[in-house]
Amino acid sequence: MKATIIVKPKKGVLDPQGNAIKKVAENYFGVIFGEIRSGKYFEVEIEHENAKNIIEQLASKILSNEIIEDYEIIYESRNS
Amino acid sequence: MKATIIVKPKKGVLDPQGNAIKKVAENYFGVIFGEIRSGKYFEVEIEHENAKNIIEQLASKILSNEIIEDYEIIYESRNS
């Protein structure tokens, strides 16, 4: 099973990296951006009868910090 | 316009962070994972007549390094 995991700051949590990119981009392009939010992206492959449960725990316990981050998992069930 | 930009290492480029996560996860869960690849995730908002072009340049020139990384842009045209 393949899955994509996206981890991003919860709404309302400061995102210094996103803000820094916004400033750089505004200077570079000479335009005003709305919000820029930054996060992390992971592609995971695992063959296991319990794969969904393991991926869920990987996202919640290892790849994200539940106090300040949300995660989203997109499963691809095709065995490519 | 809103867009999501995903930046990840090109195929064949070493991904030390992904490999480190794979080792940690294998120890933690006691199972073998396939490949784990890590990347970056950005959400961008901009209202501009040339928005798509600016987002394309933001992705290619500021958020990614074309020598070692690929990027993907997903546009959301709804003005929410």
Backbone of each chain as nested JSON, in Angstrom:
{
  "chains": [
    {"id": "A", "residues": [
      {"number": 1, "name": "MET", "atoms": {"N": [0.835, -1.195, 0.0], "CA": [0.0, 0.0, 0.0], "C": [0.878, 1.256, 0.0]}},
      {"number": 2, "name": "LYS", "atoms": {"N": [0.443, 2.195, -0.806], "CA": [1.132, 3.487, -0.817], "C": [0.239, 4.534, -0.189]}},
      {"number": 3, "name": "ALA", "atoms": {"N": [0.842, 5.481, 0.491], "CA": [0.052, 6.585, 1.032], "C": [0.885, 7.857, 1.007]}},
      {"number": 4, "name": "THR", "atoms": {"N": [0.179, 8.957, 0.913], "CA": [0.796, 10.276, 1.008], "C": [0.333, 10.901, 2.322]}},
      {"number": 5, "name": "ILE", "atoms": {"N": [1.272, 11.465, 3.057], "CA": [0.935, 12.107, 4.334], "C": [1.352, 13.565, 4.254]}},
      {"number": 6, "name": "ILE", "atoms": {"N": [0.415, 14.435, 4.564], "CA": [0.711, 15.869, 4.567], "C": [0.553, 16.377, 5.993]}},
      {"number": 7, "name": "VAL", "atoms": {"N": [1.56, 17.091, 6.472], "CA": [1.548, 17.64, 7.83], "C": [1.657, 19.147, 7.71]}},
      {"number": 8, "name": "LYS", "atoms": {"N": [0.733, 19.877, 8.337], "CA": [0.828, 21.333, 8.255], "C": [0.432, 21.958, 9.578]}},
      {"number": 9, "name": "PRO", "atoms": {"N": [0.866, 23.189, 9.825], "CA": [0.544, 23.836, 11.093], "C": [-0.968, 23.989, 11.233]}},
      {"number": 10, "name": "LYS", "atoms": {"N": [-1.48, 23.777, 12.433], "CA": [-2.91, 24.006, 12.68], "C": [-3.255, 25.452, 12.386]}},
      {"number": 11, "name": "LYS", "atoms": {"N": [-4.511, 25.685, 12.051], "CA": [-4.963, 27.064, 11.863], "C": [-4.702, 27.86, 13.13]}},
      {"number": 12, "name": "GLY", "atoms": {"N": [-4.162, 29.04, 12.991], "CA": [-3.922, 29.888, 14.147], "C": [-2.525, 29.725, 14.723]}},
      {"number": 13, "name": "VAL", "atoms": {"N": [-1.832, 28.64, 14.346], "CA": [-0.456, 28.454, 14.812], "C": [0.471, 29.228, 13.875]}},
      {"number": 14, "name": "LEU", "atoms": {"N": [1.372, 29.977, 14.461], "CA": [2.31, 30.753, 13.651], "C": [3.131, 29.844, 12.752]}},
      {"number": 15, "name": "ASP", "atoms": {"N": [3.423, 30.327, 11.562], "CA": [4.193, 29.559, 10.585], "C": [5.346, 30.438, 10.104]}},
      {"number": 16, "name": "PRO", "atoms": {"N": [6.434, 30.471, 10.878], "CA": [7.546, 31.381, 10.537], "C": [8.124, 31.108, 9.153]}},
      {"number": 17, "name": "GLN", "atoms": {"N": [8.219, 29.839, 8.763], "CA": [8.78, 29.53, 7.447], "C": [7.862, 30.071, 6.341]}},
      {"number": 18, "name": "GLY", "atoms": {"N": [6.568, 29.872, 6.515], "CA": [5.615, 30.404, 5.535], "C": [5.693, 31.921, 5.437]}},
      {"number": 19, "name": "ASN", "atoms": {"N": [5.798, 32.568, 6.589], "CA": [5.888, 34.031, 6.583], "C": [7.175, 34.514, 5.924]}},
      {"number": 20, "name": "ALA", "atoms": {"N": [8.263, 33.803, 6.168], "CA": [9.539, 34.186, 5.555], "C": [9.46, 34.049, 4.034]}},
      {"number": 21, "name": "ILE", "atoms": {"N": [8.836, 32.964, 3.572], "CA": [8.694, 32.757, 2.126], "C": [7.818, 33.855, 1.527]}},
      {"number": 22, "name": "LYS", "atoms": {"N": [6.757, 34.212, 2.243], "CA": [5.866, 35.285, 1.766], "C": [6.655, 36.589, 1.553]}},
      {"number": 23, "name": "LYS", "atoms": {"N": [7.512, 36.943, 2.524], "CA": [8.293, 38.186, 2.39], "C": [9.261, 38.118, 1.217]}},
      {"number": 24, "name": "VAL", "atoms": {"N": [9.95, 37.005, 1.115], "CA": [10.906, 36.847, 0.012], "C": [10.181, 36.918, -1.329]}},
      {"number": 25, "name": "ALA", "atoms": {"N": [9.051, 36.224, -1.421], "CA": [8.31, 36.18, -2.68], "C": [7.757, 37.559, -3.034]}},
      {"number": 26, "name": "GLU", "atoms": {"N": [7.297, 38.301, -2.034], "CA": [6.753, 39.633, -2.312], "C": [7.848, 40.579, -2.81]}},
      {"number": 27, "name": "ASN", "atoms": {"N": [9.01, 40.476, -2.21], "CA": [10.13, 41.295, -2.7], "C": [10.532, 40.888, -4.113]}},
      {"number": 28, "name": "TYR", "atoms": {"N": [10.579, 39.601, -4.352], "CA": [11.051, 39.09, -5.631], "C": [10.101, 39.458, -6.774]}},
      {"number": 29, "name": "PHE", "atoms": {"N": [8.801, 39.265, -6.541], "CA": [7.829, 39.484, -7.617], "C": [7.234, 40.889, -7.604]}},
      {"number": 30, "name": "GLY", "atoms": {"N": [7.418, 41.628, -6.504], "CA": [6.811, 42.95, -6.41], "C": [5.291, 42.91, -6.377]}},
      {"number": 31, "name": "VAL", "atoms": {"N": [4.736, 41.862, -5.803], "CA": [3.285, 41.748, -5.648], "C": [2.987, 41.322, -4.209]}},
      {"number": 32, "name": "ILE", "atoms": {"N": [1.735, 41.484, -3.812], "CA": [1.336, 41.083, -2.466], "C": [0.696, 39.695, -2.517]}},
      {"number": 33, "name": "PHE", "atoms": {"N": [1.165, 38.804, -1.688], "CA": [0.553, 37.486, -1.569], "C": [-0.432, 37.485, -0.413]}},
      {"number": 34, "name": "GLY", "atoms": {"N": [-1.406, 36.592, -0.474], "CA": [-2.185, 36.263, 0.718], "C": [-1.317, 35.389, 1.605]}},
      {"number": 35, "name": "GLU", "atoms": {"N": [-1.95, 34.559, 2.369], "CA": [-1.175, 33.723, 3.271], "C": [-0.358, 32.683, 2.499]}},
      {"number": 36, "name": "ILE", "atoms": {"N": [0.857, 32.418, 2.976], "CA": [1.619, 31.264, 2.496], "C": [1.87, 30.368, 3.704]}},
      {"number": 37, "name": "ARG", "atoms": {"N": [1.412, 29.131, 3.617], "CA": [1.592, 28.182, 4.722], "C": [2.524, 27.075, 4.25]}},
      {"number": 38, "name": "SER", "atoms": {"N": [3.422, 26.676, 5.134], "CA": [4.366, 25.63, 4.755], "C": [4.11, 24.374, 5.58]}},
      {"number": 39, "name": "GLY", "atoms": {"N": [4.385, 23.25, 5.005], "CA": [4.197, 21.994, 5.709], "C": [5.15, 20.945, 5.182]}},
      {"number": 40, "name": "LYS", "atoms": {"N": [4.881, 19.711, 5.559], "CA": [5.743, 18.605, 5.168], "C": [4.937, 17.591, 4.367]}},
      {"number": 41, "name": "TYR", "atoms": {"N": [5.632, 16.913, 3.493], "CA": [4.998, 15.977, 2.575], "C": [5.775, 14.668, 2.611]}},
      {"number": 42, "name": "PHE", "atoms": {"N": [5.076, 13.549, 2.737], "CA": [5.751, 12.252, 2.777], "C": [5.023, 11.246, 1.885]}},
      {"number": 43, "name": "GLU", "atoms": {"N": [5.801, 10.418, 1.21], "CA": [5.243, 9.268, 0.483], "C": [5.757, 8.003, 1.16]}},
      {"number": 44, "name": "VAL", "atoms": {"N": [4.837, 7.13, 1.507], "CA": [5.165, 5.944, 2.296], "C": [4.697, 4.707, 1.555]}},
      {"number": 45, "name": "GLU", "atoms": {"N": [5.5, 3.655, 1.593], "CA": [5.078, 2.367, 1.039], "C": [5.208, 1.305, 2.113]}},
      {"number": 46, "name": "ILE", "atoms": {"N": [4.162, 0.512, 2.281], "CA": [4.266, -0.599, 3.217], "C": [3.3, -1.707, 2.781]}},
      {"number": 47, "name": "GLU", "atoms": {"N": [3.794, -2.936, 2.823], "CA": [2.918, -4.09, 2.575], "C": [2.759, -4.795, 3.915]}},
      {"number": 48, "name": "HIS", "atoms": {"N": [1.564, -4.744, 4.467], "CA": [1.313, -5.331, 5.78], "C": [-0.195, -5.444, 5.926]}},
      {"number": 49, "name": "GLU", "atoms": {"N": [-0.655, -6.497, 6.598], "CA": [-2.116, -6.655, 6.73], "C": [-2.737, -5.49, 7.504]}},
      {"number": 50, "name": "ASN", "atoms": {"N": [-1.93, -4.877, 8.325], "CA": [-2.396, -3.79, 9.185], "C": [-1.908, -2.434, 8.676]}},
      {"number": 51, "name": "ALA", "atoms": {"N": [-1.681, -2.34, 7.369], "CA": [-0.971, -1.174, 6.824], "C": [-1.64, 0.157, 7.162]}},
      {"number": 52, "name": "LYS", "atoms": {"N": [-2.96, 0.228, 7.046], "CA": [-3.632, 1.509, 7.287], "C": [-3.424, 1.969, 8.721]}},
      {"number": 53, "name": "ASN", "atoms": {"N": [-3.515, 1.03, 9.635], "CA": [-3.332, 1.373, 11.044], "C": [-1.902, 1.856, 11.304]}},
      {"number": 54, "name": "ILE", "atoms": {"N": [-0.93, 1.183, 10.699], "CA": [0.474, 1.586, 10.886], "C": [0.709, 2.974, 10.292]}},
      {"number": 55, "name": "ILE", "atoms": {"N": [0.161, 3.21, 9.122], "CA": [0.355, 4.522, 8.482], "C": [-0.293, 5.624, 9.319]}},
      {"number": 56, "name": "GLU", "atoms": {"N": [-1.465, 5.332, 9.849], "CA": [-2.156, 6.3, 10.723], "C": [-1.286, 6.647, 11.953]}},
      {"number": 57, "name": "GLN", "atoms": {"N": [-0.706, 5.624, 12.549], "CA": [0.152, 5.876, 13.721], "C": [1.451, 6.589, 13.329]}},
      {"number": 58, "name": "LEU", "atoms": {"N": [2.001, 6.209, 12.167], "CA": [3.199, 6.892, 11.679], "C": [2.929, 8.395, 11.547]}},
      {"number": 59, "name": "ALA", "atoms": {"N": [1.774, 8.722, 10.968], "CA": [1.429, 10.134, 10.76], "C": [1.217, 10.847, 12.092]}},
      {"number": 60, "name": "SER", "atoms": {"N": [0.494, 10.191, 13.005], "CA": [0.102, 10.893, 14.229], "C": [1.208, 10.917, 15.269]}},
      {"number": 61, "name": "LYS", "atoms": {"N": [2.033, 9.867, 15.325], "CA": [3.019, 9.792, 16.412], "C": [4.418, 10.197, 16.002]}},
      {"number": 62, "name": "ILE", "atoms": {"N": [4.786, 9.929, 14.746], "CA": [6.185, 10.154, 14.348], "C": [6.326, 11.38, 13.454]}},
      {"number": 63, "name": "LEU", "atoms": {"N": [5.412, 11.553, 12.518], "CA": [5.612, 12.621, 11.529], "C": [4.994, 13.954, 11.938]}},
      {"number": 64, "name": "SER", "atoms": {"N": [4.097, 13.948, 12.906], "CA": [3.459, 15.219, 13.278], "C": [3.462, 15.403, 14.785]}},
      {"number": 65, "name": "ASN", "atoms": {"N": [3.269, 16.628, 15.178], "CA": [3.123, 16.989, 16.595], "C": [1.685, 17.461, 16.765]}},
      {"number": 66, "name": "GLU", "atoms": {"N": [0.875, 16.65, 17.43], "CA": [-0.576, 16.914, 17.426], "C": [-0.952, 18.234, 18.087]}},
      {"number": 67, "name": "ILE", "atoms": {"N": [-0.051, 18.776, 18.887], "CA": [-0.382, 20.034, 19.57], "C": [-0.403, 21.197, 18.58]}},
      {"number": 68, "name": "ILE", "atoms": {"N": [0.502, 21.188, 17.64], "CA": [0.61, 22.334, 16.736], "C": [0.368, 21.998, 15.269]}},
      {"number": 69, "name": "GLU", "atoms": {"N": [0.231, 20.704, 14.946], "CA": [0.114, 20.337, 13.525], "C": [-1.094, 19.435, 13.261]}},
      {"number": 70, "name": "ASP", "atoms": {"N": [-1.641, 19.567, 12.073], "CA": [-2.657, 18.639, 11.578], "C": [-2.023, 17.758, 10.51]}},
      {"number": 71, "name": "TYR", "atoms": {"N": [-2.567, 16.549, 10.373], "CA": [-2.083, 15.719, 9.271], "C": [-3.246, 15.206, 8.458]}},
      {"number": 72, "name": "GLU", "atoms": {"N": [-2.921, 14.829, 7.234], "CA": [-3.921, 14.315, 6.308], "C": [-3.268, 13.135, 5.594]}},
      {"number": 73, "name": "ILE", "atoms": {"N": [-4.01, 12.057, 5.437], "CA": [-3.459, 10.864, 4.78], "C": [-4.278, 10.579, 3.529]}},
      {"number": 74, "name": "ILE", "atoms": {"N": [-3.604, 10.385, 2.41], "CA": [-4.285, 10.008, 1.169], "C": [-3.766, 8.622, 0.783]}},
      {"number": 75, "name": "TYR", "atoms": {"N": [-4.666, 7.638, 0.818], "CA": [-4.268, 6.267, 0.518], "C": [-4.377, 5.994, -0.968]}},
      {"number": 76, "name": "GLU", "atoms": {"N": [-3.375, 5.292, -1.484], "CA": [-3.446, 4.771, -2.862], "C": [-3.398, 3.268, -2.717]}},
      {"number": 77, "name": "SER", "atoms": {"N": [-4.475, 2.592, -2.994], "CA": [-4.46, 1.16, -2.698], "C": [-3.831, 0.32, -3.8]}},
      {"number": 78, "name": "ARG", "atoms": {"N": [-3.666, 0.916, -4.995], "CA": [-3.065, 0.119, -6.073], "C": [-1.652, -0.325, -5.686]}},
      {"number": 79, "name": "ASN", "atoms": {"N": [-1.336, -1.586, -5.991], "CA": [-0.025, -2.125, -5.625], "C": [0.963, -1.926, -6.759]}},
      {"number": 80, "name": "SER", "atoms": {"N": [1.3, -0.726, -7.062], "CA": [2.216, -0.493, -8.175], "C": [3.637, -0.412, -7.665]}}
    ]},
    {"id": "B", "residues": [
      {"number": 1, "name": "MET", "atoms": {"N": [-6.63, 33.485, -6.042], "CA": [-6.373, 32.093, -6.419], "C": [-5.568, 31.396, -5.337]}},
      {"number": 2, "name": "LYS", "atoms": {"N": [-5.961, 30.162, -5.072], "CA": [-5.205, 29.348, -4.123], "C": [-4.509, 28.238, -4.884]}},
      {"number": 3, "name": "ALA", "atoms": {"N": [-3.333, 27.878, -4.411], "CA": [-2.65, 26.744, -5.019], "C": [-1.859, 25.994, -3.952]}},
      {"number": 4, "name": "THR", "atoms": {"N": [-1.682, 24.723, -4.217], "CA": [-0.842, 23.883, -3.367], "C": [0.388, 23.511, -4.18]}},
      {"number": 5, "name": "ILE", "atoms": {"N": [1.546, 23.64, -3.569], "CA": [2.796, 23.3, -4.251], "C": [3.49, 22.201, -3.456]}},
      {"number": 6, "name": "ILE", "atoms": {"N": [3.84, 21.143, -4.148], "CA": [4.558, 20.044, -3.507], "C": [5.928, 19.926, -4.153]}},
      {"number": 7, "name": "VAL", "atoms": {"N": [6.95, 19.885, -3.318], "CA": [8.336, 19.793, -3.798], "C": [8.917, 18.514, -3.222]}},
      {"number": 8, "name": "LYS", "atoms": {"N": [9.466, 17.669, -4.093], "CA": [10.064, 16.436, -3.58], "C": [11.331, 16.102, -4.342]}},
      {"number": 9, "name": "PRO", "atoms": {"N": [12.191, 15.299, -3.725], "CA": [13.447, 14.949, -4.404], "C": [13.166, 14.205, -5.703]}},
      {"number": 10, "name": "LYS", "atoms": {"N": [13.926, 14.503, -6.74], "CA": [13.798, 13.764, -8.005], "C": [14.074, 12.291, -7.761]}},
      {"number": 11, "name": "LYS", "atoms": {"N": [13.471, 11.449, -8.609], "CA": [13.77, 10.018, -8.519], "C": [15.267, 9.801, -8.661]}},
      {"number": 12, "name": "GLY", "atoms": {"N": [15.826, 8.984, -7.803], "CA": [17.243, 8.691, -7.888], "C": [18.096, 9.594, -7.017]}},
      {"number": 13, "name": "VAL", "atoms": {"N": [17.517, 10.707, -6.562], "CA": [18.271, 11.583, -5.667], "C": [18.11, 11.066, -4.237]}},
      {"number": 14, "name": "LEU", "atoms": {"N": [19.203, 10.97, -3.514], "CA": [19.154, 10.479, -2.137], "C": [18.248, 11.364, -1.294]}},
      {"number": 15, "name": "ASP", "atoms": {"N": [17.538, 10.747, -0.382], "CA": [16.628, 11.471, 0.503], "C": [16.96, 11.078, 1.944]}},
      {"number": 16, "name": "PRO", "atoms": {"N": [17.966, 11.742, 2.523], "CA": [18.425, 11.333, 3.865], "C": [17.318, 11.435, 4.922]}},
      {"number": 17, "name": "GLN", "atoms": {"N": [16.465, 12.473, 4.81], "CA": [15.401, 12.604, 5.801], "C": [14.411, 11.432, 5.684]}},
      {"number": 18, "name": "GLY", "atoms": {"N": [14.058, 11.108, 4.455], "CA": [13.154, 9.97, 4.249], "C": [13.758, 8.674, 4.77]}},
      {"number": 19, "name": "ASN", "atoms": {"N": [15.058, 8.475, 4.517], "CA": [15.711, 7.258, 5.0], "C": [15.761, 7.207, 6.526]}},
      {"number": 20, "name": "ALA", "atoms": {"N": [15.993, 8.364, 7.143], "CA": [16.037, 8.414, 8.611], "C": [14.668, 8.072, 9.191]}},
      {"number": 21, "name": "ILE", "atoms": {"N": [13.61, 8.607, 8.568], "CA": [12.253, 8.313, 9.055], "C": [11.946, 6.83, 8.887]}},
      {"number": 22, "name": "LYS", "atoms": {"N": [12.388, 6.271, 7.762], "CA": [12.169, 4.824, 7.534], "C": [12.792, 3.992, 8.655]}},
      {"number": 23, "name": "LYS", "atoms": {"N": [14.031, 4.324, 9.033], "CA": [14.699, 3.556, 10.094], "C": [13.977, 3.708, 11.433]}},
      {"number": 24, "name": "VAL", "atoms": {"N": [13.622, 4.942, 11.769], "CA": [12.92, 5.188, 13.035], "C": [11.594, 4.433, 13.045]}},
      {"number": 25, "name": "ALA", "atoms": {"N": [10.858, 4.517, 11.934], "CA": [9.541, 3.884, 11.873], "C": [9.668, 2.36, 11.948]}},
      {"number": 26, "name": "GLU", "atoms": {"N": [10.69, 1.814, 11.304], "CA": [10.863, 0.354, 11.342], "C": [11.189, -0.126, 12.752]}},
      {"number": 27, "name": "ASN", "atoms": {"N": [12.008, 0.64, 13.451], "CA": [12.296, 0.275, 14.844], "C": [11.056, 0.4, 15.712]}},
      {"number": 28, "name": "TYR", "atoms": {"N": [10.303, 1.454, 15.499], "CA": [9.153, 1.744, 16.348], "C": [8.051, 0.694, 16.164]}},
      {"number": 29, "name": "PHE", "atoms": {"N": [7.768, 0.362, 14.904], "CA": [6.651, -0.539, 14.641], "C": [7.08, -2.009, 14.513]}},
      {"number": 30, "name": "GLY", "atoms": {"N": [8.391, -2.254, 14.379], "CA": [8.849, -3.631, 14.19], "C": [8.401, -4.229, 12.872]}},
      {"number": 31, "name": "VAL", "atoms": {"N": [8.237, -3.402, 11.851], "CA": [7.871, -3.9, 10.519], "C": [8.808, -3.259, 9.494]}},
      {"number": 32, "name": "ILE", "atoms": {"N": [8.822, -3.82, 8.3], "CA": [9.658, -3.283, 7.237], "C": [8.812, -2.375, 6.336]}},
      {"number": 33, "name": "PHE", "atoms": {"N": [9.272, -1.189, 6.102], "CA": [8.614, -0.285, 5.164], "C": [9.279, -0.378, 3.803]}},
      {"number": 34, "name": "GLY", "atoms": {"N": [8.538, -0.062, 2.764], "CA": [9.152, 0.221, 1.472], "C": [9.808, 1.588, 1.562]}},
      {"number": 35, "name": "GLU", "atoms": {"N": [9.91, 2.23, 0.452], "CA": [10.55, 3.532, 0.447], "C": [9.705, 4.575, 1.2]}},
      {"number": 36, "name": "ILE", "atoms": {"N": [10.361, 5.451, 1.938], "CA": [9.695, 6.636, 2.48], "C": [10.42, 7.849, 1.892]}},
      {"number": 37, "name": "ARG", "atoms": {"N": [9.658, 8.697, 1.199], "CA": [10.244, 9.888, 0.583], "C": [9.678, 11.106, 1.281]}},
      {"number": 38, "name": "SER", "atoms": {"N": [10.522, 12.078, 1.533], "CA": [10.047, 13.285, 2.205], "C": [10.13, 14.477, 1.264]}},
      {"number": 39, "name": "GLY", "atoms": {"N": [9.241, 15.41, 1.451], "CA": [9.242, 16.6, 0.621], "C": [8.646, 17.772, 1.375]}},
      {"number": 40, "name": "LYS", "atoms": {"N": [8.345, 18.823, 0.627], "CA": [7.802, 20.034, 1.238], "C": [6.437, 20.323, 0.633]}},
      {"number": 41, "name": "TYR", "atoms": {"N": [5.626, 20.974, 1.426], "CA": [4.242, 21.234, 1.052], "C": [3.953, 22.712, 1.328]}},
      {"number": 42, "name": "PHE", "atoms": {"N": [3.361, 23.4, 0.374], "CA": [3.048, 24.826, 0.566], "C": [1.635, 25.118, 0.08]}},
      {"number": 43, "name": "GLU", "atoms": {"N": [0.955, 25.979, 0.804], "CA": [-0.33, 26.525, 0.344], "C": [-0.139, 28.013, 0.124]}},
      {"number": 44, "name": "VAL", "atoms": {"N": [-0.523, 28.472, -1.046], "CA": [-0.258, 29.847, -1.452], "C": [-1.57, 30.504, -1.862]}},
      {"number": 45, "name": "GLU", "atoms": {"N": [-1.745, 31.764, -1.484], "CA": [-2.901, 32.539, -1.952], "C": [-2.403, 33.795, -2.63]}},
      {"number": 46, "name": "ILE", "atoms": {"N": [-2.949, 34.085, -3.806], "CA": [-2.593, 35.34, -4.46], "C": [-3.737, 35.751, -5.39]}},
      {"number": 47, "name": "GLU", "atoms": {"N": [-4.079, 37.025, -5.329], "CA": [-5.057, 37.575, -6.273], "C": [-4.282, 38.484, -7.221]}},
      {"number": 48, "name": "HIS", "atoms": {"N": [-4.177, 38.073, -8.469], "CA": [-3.389, 38.834, -9.437], "C": [-3.791, 38.333, -10.811]}},
      {"number": 49, "name": "GLU", "atoms": {"N": [-3.817, 39.208, -11.8], "CA": [-4.237, 38.771, -13.139], "C": [-3.28, 37.714, -13.713]}},
      {"number": 50, "name": "ASN", "atoms": {"N": [-2.048, 37.769, -13.2], "CA": [-1.005, 36.874, -13.681], "C": [-0.689, 35.773, -12.664]}},
      {"number": 51, "name": "ALA", "atoms": {"N": [-1.698, 35.423, -11.848], "CA": [-1.44, 34.579, -10.676], "C": [-0.776, 33.243, -11.031]}},
      {"number": 52, "name": "LYS", "atoms": {"N": [-1.27, 32.592, -12.066], "CA": [-0.714, 31.267, -12.391], "C": [0.759, 31.345, -12.744]}},
      {"number": 53, "name": "ASN", "atoms": {"N": [1.094, 32.383, -13.5], "CA": [2.493, 32.554, -13.882], "C": [3.38, 32.823, -12.658]}},
      {"number": 54, "name": "ILE", "atoms": {"N": [2.879, 33.655, -11.75], "CA": [3.651, 33.962, -10.537], "C": [3.827, 32.709, -9.681]}},
      {"number": 55, "name": "ILE", "atoms": {"N": [2.76, 31.935, -9.548], "CA": [2.844, 30.715, -8.732], "C": [3.828, 29.722, -9.367]}},
      {"number": 56, "name": "GLU", "atoms": {"N": [3.794, 29.628, -10.679], "CA": [4.728, 28.741, -11.389], "C": [6.183, 29.152, -11.12]}},
      {"number": 57, "name": "GLN", "atoms": {"N": [6.438, 30.455, -11.176], "CA": [7.801, 30.931, -10.908], "C": [8.187, 30.777, -9.441]}},
      {"number": 58, "name": "LEU", "atoms": {"N": [7.216, 31.008, -8.552], "CA": [7.471, 30.805, -7.118], "C": [7.922, 29.362, -6.875]}},
      {"number": 59, "name": "ALA", "atoms": {"N": [7.206, 28.424, -7.491], "CA": [7.529, 27.006, -7.311], "C": [8.896, 26.671, -7.9]}},
      {"number": 60, "name": "SER", "atoms": {"N": [9.165, 27.175, -9.104], "CA": [10.386, 26.744, -9.797], "C": [11.63, 27.485, -9.318]}},
      {"number": 61, "name": "LYS", "atoms": {"N": [11.472, 28.768, -8.944], "CA": [12.674, 29.558, -8.616], "C": [12.937, 29.694, -7.13]}},
      {"number": 62, "name": "ILE", "atoms": {"N": [11.866, 29.733, -6.314], "CA": [12.065, 30.027, -4.887], "C": [11.882, 28.782, -4.024]}},
      {"number": 63, "name": "LEU", "atoms": {"N": [10.883, 27.982, -4.332], "CA": [10.574, 26.873, -3.426], "C": [11.295, 25.583, -3.767]}},
      {"number": 64, "name": "SER", "atoms": {"N": [11.831, 25.473, -4.965], "CA": [12.498, 24.218, -5.318], "C": [13.85, 24.48, -5.958]}},
      {"number": 65, "name": "ASN", "atoms": {"N": [14.64, 23.444, -5.964], "CA": [15.949, 23.458, -6.623], "C": [15.85, 22.487, -7.789]}},
      {"number": 66, "name": "GLU", "atoms": {"N": [15.809, 23.014, -9.007], "CA": [15.468, 22.163, -10.147], "C": [16.49, 21.057, -10.411]}},
      {"number": 67, "name": "ILE", "atoms": {"N": [17.674, 21.203, -9.856], "CA": [18.693, 20.171, -10.098], "C": [18.355, 18.883, -9.351]}},
      {"number": 68, "name": "ILE", "atoms": {"N": [17.844, 19.032, -8.151], "CA": [17.605, 17.835, -7.335], "C": [16.144, 17.61, -6.969]}},
      {"number": 69, "name": "GLU", "atoms": {"N": [15.265, 18.577, -7.299], "CA": [13.88, 18.444, -6.85], "C": [12.892, 18.624, -8.012]}},
      {"number": 70, "name": "ASP", "atoms": {"N": [11.765, 17.944, -7.895], "CA": [10.627, 18.162, -8.785], "C": [9.541, 18.894, -8.01]}},
      {"number": 71, "name": "TYR", "atoms": {"N": [8.728, 19.66, -8.731], "CA": [7.591, 20.276, -8.052], "C": [6.313, 19.988, -8.821]}},
      {"number": 72, "name": "GLU", "atoms": {"N": [5.219, 20.094, -8.096], "CA": [3.883, 19.855, -8.657], "C": [2.989, 20.956, -8.107]}},
      {"number": 73, "name": "ILE", "atoms": {"N": [2.162, 21.528, -8.966], "CA": [1.265, 22.598, -8.53], "C": [-0.169, 22.139, -8.735]}},
      {"number": 74, "name": "ILE", "atoms": {"N": [-0.991, 22.279, -7.709], "CA": [-2.419, 21.963, -7.815], "C": [-3.179, 23.27, -7.594]}},
      {"number": 75, "name": "TYR", "atoms": {"N": [-3.848, 23.752, -8.638], "CA": [-4.569, 25.025, -8.535], "C": [-5.98, 24.798, -8.027]}},
      {"number": 76, "name": "GLU", "atoms": {"N": [-6.411, 25.671, -7.148], "CA": [-7.82, 25.71, -6.719], "C": [-8.334, 27.054, -7.161]}},
      {"number": 77, "name": "SER", "atoms": {"N": [-9.192, 27.095, -8.161], "CA": [-9.55, 28.417, -8.673], "C": [-10.657, 29.096, -7.865]}},
      {"number": 78, "name": "ARG", "atoms": {"N": [-11.372, 28.311, -7.024], "CA": [-12.449, 28.957, -6.257], "C": [-11.866, 30.057, -5.351]}},
      {"number": 79, "name": "ASN", "atoms": {"N": [-12.548, 31.186, -5.297], "CA": [-12.054, 32.309, -4.495], "C": [-12.64, 32.251, -3.101]}},
      {"number": 80, "name": "SER", "atoms": {"N": [-12.269, 31.248, -2.332], "CA": [-12.839, 31.153, -0.987], "C": [-11.918, 31.84, 0.002]}}
    ]}
  ]
}
